[in-house]
Amino acid sequence: QVQLVESGGGLVQAGGSLRLSCAASERTSRRYPMGWFRQAPGKEREFVAAISRSGGSSVYQDSVKGRFTISRENAENTIYLQMNSLEPGDTAVYYCAAGSCRSVYECTLIRTDDYTYWGQGTQVTVSS
């Protein structure tokens, strides 16, 4: 079982930046497609960004395109979410997750149901 631990959240003013990290308990290199989700109070968990097993493909929610960047360092079993130009609407608990492709081919997963392992989350608060 993969354990995921997020870090890097905090309080930041609008327009600022944060870099979230997600450390995995076991080797994730080329094995798990990974993703970031977020959940604001009173709202459902929503997709933010996803990256393929090799890191060669990524996909983003429209509202974060051009502001957020997902990346992975397989040698360190870690994925990152660089968040720039933060807005109050980005305030949420951010979760990283590890999933499985349905074939041997690369994939990026955007549905919560596609992910098996989840971290505990890290709070991001953006003040106006």
Rosetta silent file (secondary structure, phi, psi, omega in degrees, C-alpha in Angstrom):
SEQUENCE: QVQLVESGGGLVQAGGSLRLSCAASERTSRRYPMGWFRQAPGKEREFVAAISRSGGSSVYQDSVKGRFTISRENAENTIYLQMNSLEPGDTAVYYCAAGSCRSVYECTLIRTDDYTYWGQGTQVTVSS
SCORE:     score description
SCORE:     0.000 S_00000001
   1 L     0.000  134.279 -179.344    0.000    0.000    0.000 S_00000001
   2 L   -88.009  131.203  173.112    1.298    3.416   -0.961 S_00000001
   3 L  -106.950  135.065 -176.645    1.312    6.135    1.662 S_00000001
   4 E  -121.237  134.922 -179.415    1.297    9.728    0.488 S_00000001
   5 E  -129.078  117.654  179.015    2.222   12.761    2.590 S_00000001
   6 E   -89.930  153.515  174.633    1.576   16.286    1.380 S_00000001
   7 E  -154.866  167.121  175.271    3.428   19.373    2.581 S_00000001
   8 L   104.019   -4.272  178.239    3.967   22.982    1.613 S_00000001
   9 L   -71.893  172.665  179.454    0.552   24.452    2.284 S_00000001
  10 E   164.482 -167.294  179.609    0.027   27.678    4.181 S_00000001
  11 E  -103.367  130.670 -178.822   -1.380   31.177    4.154 S_00000001
  12 E  -143.757  150.538  176.958   -0.458   33.455    1.257 S_00000001
  13 E   -78.919  155.170  176.831   -1.743   36.731   -0.134 S_00000001
  14 L   -54.816  137.105 -176.610   -3.474   36.880   -3.498 S_00000001
  15 L    92.926  -11.444 -179.106   -0.907   36.954   -6.278 S_00000001
  16 L   -83.534 -174.853 -176.303    1.583   34.950   -4.260 S_00000001
  17 L  -132.328  152.585  171.301    3.019   31.485   -4.818 S_00000001
  18 E  -143.179  153.252  174.865    3.268   28.181   -3.018 S_00000001
  19 E  -123.993  114.596  177.932    4.884   24.878   -3.892 S_00000001
  20 E   -90.276  144.651  176.096    3.186   21.735   -2.655 S_00000001
  21 E  -122.943  151.300  176.434    5.060   18.460   -2.330 S_00000001
  22 E  -136.568  112.319 -179.218    3.771   14.917   -2.076 S_00000001
  23 E   -98.967  132.124  179.694    6.156   12.238   -0.845 S_00000001
  24 E   -99.248  150.873 -175.982    5.348    8.587   -1.478 S_00000001
  25 L   -80.199  -13.232 -179.166    6.284    5.747    0.844 S_00000001
  26 L  -141.489  172.640 -177.426    7.487    3.503   -1.916 S_00000001
  27 L   -61.945  120.098 -179.464    8.990    3.667   -5.302 S_00000001
  28 L  -108.362   -0.832 -174.516    6.551    5.381   -7.643 S_00000001
  29 L   -55.821  121.483  175.609    8.840    5.707  -10.581 S_00000001
  30 L    56.005   20.588 -178.141    6.983    4.876  -13.778 S_00000001
  31 L  -112.664  -42.951 -175.051    4.379    2.921  -11.814 S_00000001
  32 L  -118.690  128.580  163.528    1.624    5.312  -10.762 S_00000001
  33 L   -70.471  144.458 -173.630   -0.003    8.178  -12.581 S_00000001
  34 E  -124.350  158.938  179.663   -0.412   10.902   -9.977 S_00000001
  35 E  -151.117  164.057  172.564   -2.756   13.782   -9.414 S_00000001
  36 E  -119.022  135.037  175.210   -3.668   16.755   -7.258 S_00000001
  37 E  -127.152  166.929  175.531   -7.197   17.459   -6.109 S_00000001
  38 E  -144.829  155.345  179.246   -8.659   20.094   -3.810 S_00000001
  39 E  -140.753  118.222  176.869  -11.710   20.483   -1.627 S_00000001
  40 L   -91.502  157.783  179.908  -13.080   23.762   -0.378 S_00000001
  41 L   -55.033  130.610  177.015  -15.497   23.953    2.589 S_00000001
  42 L    77.002    4.321 -178.615  -18.961   22.847    1.579 S_00000001
  43 L  -120.963  161.834  176.824  -17.850   21.744   -1.878 S_00000001
  44 L   -76.542  157.069  176.022  -17.015   18.444   -3.506 S_00000001
  45 L   -66.354  134.788 -177.281  -13.444   17.381   -4.109 S_00000001
  46 E  -127.594  152.004  179.388  -12.355   18.579   -7.535 S_00000001
  47 E   -69.228  140.665  176.452   -9.592   17.746   -9.952 S_00000001
  48 E  -116.763  -55.548 -176.290   -6.685   20.188  -10.210 S_00000001
  49 E  -159.743  153.888  178.679   -3.884   18.540  -12.185 S_00000001
  50 E  -142.749  153.684 -179.161   -2.577   15.136  -13.203 S_00000001
  51 E  -138.117  144.134 -178.248    0.675   13.737  -14.527 S_00000001
  52 L   -74.789  173.536 -175.533    1.504   10.493  -16.292 S_00000001
  53 L   -60.683  -39.893 -178.812    3.825    7.820  -14.936 S_00000001
  54 L   -83.829  -16.832 -174.403    6.827    9.065  -16.853 S_00000001
  55 L    89.100    2.204 -176.439    6.010   12.727  -16.348 S_00000001
  56 L   -79.098  -17.753  179.856    5.762   13.238  -20.080 S_00000001
  57 L  -129.828  144.421  176.966    2.085   14.188  -20.067 S_00000001
  58 E  -146.454  157.180  179.629    0.060   16.455  -17.814 S_00000001
  59 E  -144.107  149.294 -174.793   -3.435   17.890  -17.739 S_00000001
  60 E  -133.036  152.968  167.685   -5.017   20.730  -15.767 S_00000001
  61 L   -66.460  144.974 -175.521   -8.353   22.047  -14.700 S_00000001
  62 H   -56.363  -37.741 -173.962   -9.177   25.074  -16.842 S_00000001
  63 H   -69.812  -15.046 -178.194   -9.176   27.513  -13.909 S_00000001
  64 H  -112.052   -3.815  179.313   -5.528   26.750  -13.039 S_00000001
  65 L   -58.149  134.528 -179.644   -4.041   26.503  -16.523 S_00000001
  66 L    84.142  -11.790  178.646   -1.108   28.856  -16.900 S_00000001
  67 L  -113.144  -36.347 -177.559   -0.847   29.348  -13.127 S_00000001
  68 E  -108.414  147.578  175.797   -0.174   25.848  -11.739 S_00000001
  69 E  -135.075  124.966  175.961    2.447   23.339  -12.822 S_00000001
  70 E   -97.775  141.308  177.945    2.535   19.691  -11.836 S_00000001
  71 E  -149.507  166.829  178.677    5.820   17.811  -11.953 S_00000001
  72 E  -142.550  145.565  175.599    7.369   14.663  -10.601 S_00000001
  73 E  -119.391   92.308 -172.908   10.787   13.551   -9.509 S_00000001
  74 H   -63.507  -32.423  179.239   10.628    9.801   -9.754 S_00000001
  75 H   -64.731  -22.782 -179.696   14.059    9.277   -8.277 S_00000001
  76 H  -107.419    4.858 -178.690   12.791   10.958   -5.121 S_00000001
  77 L    52.941   42.955 -174.276    9.290    9.422   -5.165 S_00000001
  78 E  -136.789  140.830  169.300    7.860   12.921   -5.036 S_00000001
  79 E  -118.451  157.877 -175.721    5.438   15.000   -7.044 S_00000001
  80 E  -129.874  156.899  170.064    5.039   18.743   -6.875 S_00000001
  81 E  -134.290  104.711  175.338    2.427   21.380   -7.567 S_00000001
  82 E   -85.073  122.178 -176.490    3.857   24.827   -8.210 S_00000001
  83 E  -118.640  116.030  178.753    1.089   27.362   -7.721 S_00000001
  84 L  -114.819  163.681  178.416    1.578   30.930   -8.944 S_00000001
  85 L    49.210   49.207 -176.317   -0.732   33.938   -9.120 S_00000001
  86 L   -65.333  146.914 -178.487   -2.869   32.464   -6.392 S_00000001
  87 L  -123.985  156.147  177.589   -6.430   33.694   -5.989 S_00000001
  88 H   -54.308  -30.811  178.951   -8.829   33.529   -3.037 S_00000001
  89 H   -68.272  -10.518  176.633  -10.814   30.943   -5.016 S_00000001
  90 H   -84.867   -5.434 -179.801   -7.840   28.582   -4.754 S_00000001
  91 L   -62.514  124.560 -176.818   -8.378   28.273   -1.006 S_00000001
  92 E  -179.096  171.173  165.555   -8.926   24.598   -0.181 S_00000001
  93 E   -88.050  128.089 -178.190   -7.382   21.480    1.249 S_00000001
  94 E  -103.173  133.358 -177.672   -5.127   20.009   -1.424 S_00000001
  95 E  -120.811  140.759  168.164   -4.720   16.261   -1.781 S_00000001
  96 E  -103.289  156.778 -175.057   -2.327   14.199   -3.835 S_00000001
  97 E  -148.911  152.563  177.487   -3.327   10.804   -5.128 S_00000001
  98 E  -120.155  134.007 -177.465   -1.883    7.773   -6.910 S_00000001
  99 E  -126.357 -164.287 -179.841   -3.860    5.805   -9.448 S_00000001
 100 L  -137.842  135.101  173.889   -3.572    3.065  -12.022 S_00000001
 101 L   -76.327  153.262 -179.327   -3.759    3.127  -15.787 S_00000001
 102 L   -86.355   -2.523  177.901   -6.106    0.626  -17.401 S_00000001
 103 L  -146.438 -177.079  179.743   -3.476   -0.439  -19.888 S_00000001
 104 L   -78.511   -8.264 -177.417    0.264   -0.503  -20.294 S_00000001
 105 L   -82.619  160.893  178.121    0.109    2.824  -22.048 S_00000001
 106 L   -63.083  150.234  177.179    0.645    6.187  -20.429 S_00000001
 107 L  -151.234  156.786  168.825   -2.400    7.884  -18.972 S_00000001
 108 L  -124.141  132.643 -171.666   -3.455   10.970  -17.058 S_00000001
 109 L  -110.571  132.265 -176.791   -6.390   10.531  -14.707 S_00000001
 110 L  -117.812   -6.777 -179.478   -8.895   13.254  -13.867 S_00000001
 111 L   -99.623  142.047  178.347  -11.618   11.406  -11.949 S_00000001
 112 H   -60.365  -33.758 -178.236  -11.442   10.772   -8.218 S_00000001
 113 H   -66.837  -16.749  179.629  -12.658    7.205   -8.836 S_00000001
 114 H   -81.239   -9.182 -175.589   -9.518    6.486  -10.868 S_00000001
 115 E  -105.665  137.835 -176.673   -7.301    6.990   -7.843 S_00000001
 116 E  -100.526  -39.639 -174.278   -6.619    4.359   -5.218 S_00000001
 117 E  -113.788  138.377 -176.976   -4.275    6.031   -2.744 S_00000001
 118 E  -132.972  146.259  171.803   -4.767    9.427   -1.142 S_00000001
 119 L   -84.500 -179.766 -178.108   -2.807   11.651    1.187 S_00000001
 120 L   -85.257  -15.826  176.742   -4.233   13.427    4.221 S_00000001
 121 L    99.076  155.883  174.862   -4.191   16.823    2.571 S_00000001
 122 E  -137.153  136.390 -174.185   -2.540   20.183    3.163 S_00000001
 123 E   -81.470  131.897  171.987   -4.398   23.447    3.712 S_00000001
 124 E  -120.182  124.042  179.229   -3.895   26.329    1.295 S_00000001
 125 E  -124.753  124.315 -178.974   -5.435   29.658    2.240 S_00000001
 126 E  -113.474  118.195 -179.085   -5.251   32.664   -0.079 S_00000001
 127 E   -93.187  148.518 -178.992   -6.185   36.018    1.427 S_00000001
 128 L   -89.161    0.000    0.000   -7.483   38.927   -0.647 S_00000001
